[in-house]
Amino acid sequence: MRRFILRLLLFILPLAALTVLSFFVDPIDLYAGPQWIDPWYNHYRAAKVHDLLYETDFDYDAYLLGSSRMMVMPVEPVNELGYKTYNFSYNLTRAEDIYLNLRFLLDHNERHIELIVLGLDVMLFHDSLPFHRQGQRVPELARYRIDELRLPDERFSELETLTIGLQTTVEALFDELIGTEPTGGFTFETRTGVRTDDTDRRFVIDAHTLEIWHGIYSGFEELEPRRLAYFDRFIELAAENDIRILAFLTTNHAILDDHLRRVTDYAARLTEAREYWDSIDYPGFTWVDLSRVESFNGDPDGFFDLGHVNPENAELCLEYLLESHY
């Protein structure tokens, strides 16, 4: 019996110690509070809110908004038109995030916001994705959620949280020990918000990335009405504050675009989204389809991965948008 108890303790105690350690190391930001080492998974919402509040004068009159597809977009082409611009885009943005962002900016910005350059994506209106867990953990943004449009919060089961936390903690601590740089540091330029990490990464066709995008658009049955309503509120806010919105449908690599159109519900949802954007009755809102690189004479392989353009294509895209539709 004593031998059994000893064996049990030898199993439980290290696991318990590692579980406690994973709470403090927290490499993918599963728990609230600071992390002991650089994160594996970017929490750009919190990082950019902090940058705007504490590292800038918060006196911008133009903002870039959107998902991770927008994060590499430079601010210089907009600044050349006489604006002072900040890139307030971040990963996995949905329509509610766009609305929360504008509420936050209007309450804190020291100048009148004149222009928003907005990256559009059909995923803004996804019908099954929950409110992102990172958004839940940034009270400066989450406080603006609308009760009657409330979307379910993203949750992990206790077992999923424990398993993911333990695995990534061991990997993160090993990387820290041997000096490997984490891939999820908050690497964007302070006071402009432009992404700076991996900007020279060579493009490769990644089957895993294709699988992720396939999963997002498979079973996407309708545009979520609450997210459409959030976008309506965003437009209303812009109109009330005389803010011009210059929007564009962000760019896919041709391989991804063709795949999504052929084997998922992407094409049908895109048609519905186009009809919705066309129906917006605000003269200050303009949107353009730049979903393929040939629309702005970009490099067909100028991408980080199948869903994210590299800095060179980002600059070409933004310059074309401003020159042709500003």
FENJOZI-V59419 format. One record per run of one state. SS is the DSSP state (h for helix, s for strand, l for the rest). FROM is the first residue (numbers start at 0). TO is the last residue. If there is no record, write none. Layout:
# FENJOZI-V59419
ss=SS from=FROM to=TO
ss=SS from=FROM to=TO
This chain:
# FENJOZI-V59419
ss=l from=0 to=0
ss=h from=1 to=24
ss=l from=25 to=42
ss=h from=43 to=53
ss=l from=54 to=60
ss=s from=61 to=64
ss=l from=65 to=66
ss=h from=67 to=69
ss=l from=70 to=74
ss=h from=75 to=78
ss=l from=79 to=83
ss=s from=84 to=86
ss=l from=87 to=93
ss=h from=94 to=107
ss=l from=108 to=113
ss=s from=114 to=119
ss=l from=120 to=120
ss=h from=121 to=124
ss=l from=125 to=129
ss=s from=130 to=130
ss=l from=131 to=131
ss=h from=132 to=135
ss=l from=136 to=137
ss=h from=138 to=141
ss=l from=142 to=145
ss=h from=146 to=148
ss=l from=149 to=151
ss=s from=152 to=152
ss=l from=153 to=156
ss=h from=157 to=177
ss=l from=178 to=186
ss=s from=187 to=187
ss=l from=188 to=193
ss=s from=194 to=194
ss=l from=195 to=205
ss=h from=206 to=216
ss=l from=217 to=223
ss=h from=224 to=239
ss=l from=240 to=242
ss=s from=243 to=248
ss=l from=249 to=252
ss=h from=253 to=262
ss=l from=263 to=264
ss=h from=265 to=278
ss=l from=279 to=283
ss=s from=284 to=288
ss=l from=289 to=291
ss=h from=292 to=295
ss=l from=296 to=301
ss=s from=302 to=304
ss=l from=305 to=306
ss=s from=307 to=308
ss=l from=309 to=309
ss=h from=310 to=324
ss=l from=325 to=325
